[in-house]
Amino acid sequence: SSNHSPMAAAARFLLRGAGSKASIANVNIGDQSLFGITLLRLSPNCSSQTKTQRRNAAHFTYHPDPVPTEYGPTTKMNLFQSVTSALDNTLASDPTAVIFGEDVAFGGVFRCTVGLRDKYGKDRVFNTPLCEQGIVGFGIGAAVAGATAIAEIQFADYIYPAFDQIVNEAAKYRYRSGNLFDCGNLTIRAPWGCVGHGSLYHSQSPEAFFAHCPGIKVVIPRGPVQCKGLLLSCIADQNPCIFFEPKILYRAAVEQVPTEAYTIPLSQAEVIQEGSDVTLVAWGTQIHVLREVANMAQEKLGVSCELIDLQTILPWDTETVCKSVAKTGRLLISHEAPITGGFAAEISSTVQEECFLNLEAPIARVCGYDTPFPHIFEPFYIPDKWKCFDAVKKLISY
């Protein structure tokens, strides 16, 4: 279609928003572009509010993790820089490592591969055609041939054309060959989750689709320190891994990150905060929402919450979660994806089977609705701290 079409204008408007360095907390929808102003003028009630109307895209406050001391010297990085650092470490230490995707040669739309082509050459960091099925298919072949293949899907929402390659080929390659061949050196990265203005095609959280598939691992970090360590673990792991990066945290999350390579174990949940009354489980961005909920519950209700970051979706750490629920007797799980068939359902089912006699209240799920991810109604859709806090109150008073 023509660059002057409404669809092209909408795409440019969206991408400018996604790449903007403006504060995530205050995205002014009135002055992003002429297209944005045109949209506002379509509503008779909006024209006079163009300069004042704000939409609060950030539904959380980011609190950095403590500075790690066990991995050597650290430097200040945001989340996308921690990705770059992990990829840099890999390319430097592994001569077979290659990085490829639709725009990785110039740095990618979120700047995660900036400088790597210049440093390591166009044979190791290169662009691909706009074809997700081809990107993953190529990655499988490269991994089978012995390379460390790191593929980027530009948005998690666009991973679906590659679904057959991931689920029917990558995940089953070792099994179908009786372990003669495998593509365990394949890692697939993708920006994931809501960002404040992504709407239906740039806000999805598709981890549950892949949780049904034995043979792959699915990992989601909550911040820069976790991101680098978990990504390096995925790259080193002898199974194909999908690594989802919360795109709203690319710039919002800043921590002191070790400069040298280090790994954080996969399939191991982390108890971020210990508590005695309610267990809160989440991953990625939602961890920061529940961190605030835990503080609110303590201050307003005197309720002690134990907060767990699942980190690895598949295979997940049932032991840590069940041990916590056996102690607290109550469980709240929250994620941005729609509630029906979301990964919270799998956790709920397992905990009910393992901890039935320990439960003091029905397990609560606070998730997205069973609709496409909306644009102007995003603040109503996301499972924010008020929805989660309300669920905690119901758990306590059950």
Secondary structure, DSSP 8 states (H G I E B T S, - for coil): --TTSHHHHHHHHHHHHHH--S-TT-B-TTSS-HHHHHHHHTSTTTGGGTTT--B----S---------TTS-EEEEEHHHHHHHHHHHHHHH-TT-EEEESSGGGT-TT-TTTTHHHHH-TTTEEE--S-HHHHHHHHHHHHHTT--EEEE-SSGGG-GGGHHIIIIIITTHHHHTTTS---TTEEEEEEES--SS-GGGS----HHHHHT-TT-EEE--SSHHHHHHHHHHHHHSSS-EEEEEETTHHHH-EEEEESS-----TT--EEEE--SSEEEEE-TTHHHHHHHHHHHIIIII---EEEEE--EEET--HHHHHHHHHHHS-EEEEEEEESTT-HHHHHHHHHHHHHGGG-SS--EEEEE-SS---STTHHHHS--HHHHHHHHHHHHH-
